[in-house]
Amino acid sequence: MSSIQITRQPSQATLDALDVFDWPIWTKEPSEFPWQYTEKETCYLLEGDVIVSSADGTEVRFGAGDLIVFPAGLSCRWRVIKTVKKHYKFG
């Protein structure tokens, strides 16, 4: 399984090419919860600060302005430090 990919502050051209701003929006208040990705998810954070810990103990931190790709099959734990607002797309 591949790891979580983070693109810090992607260019507007990259975001436009992906049609990010046409994707649905998801929000979540500060909290902690387990998550399993049954398919790939790509998301772009408009707001927030998050730490995701994978089952192997690897931690990644990302926030507003980051583009993240979570691989299918990933088991992890989300810790939302600051309320998240993100565009997301599965598949």
Secondary structure, DSSP 8 states (H G I E B T S, - for coil): ----EEEES--HHHHHHHTGGGS-EEEE-SEEEEEE-SS-EEEEEEEEEEEEEETTS-EEEEETTEEEEE-TT-EEEEEEEEEEEEEEEE-
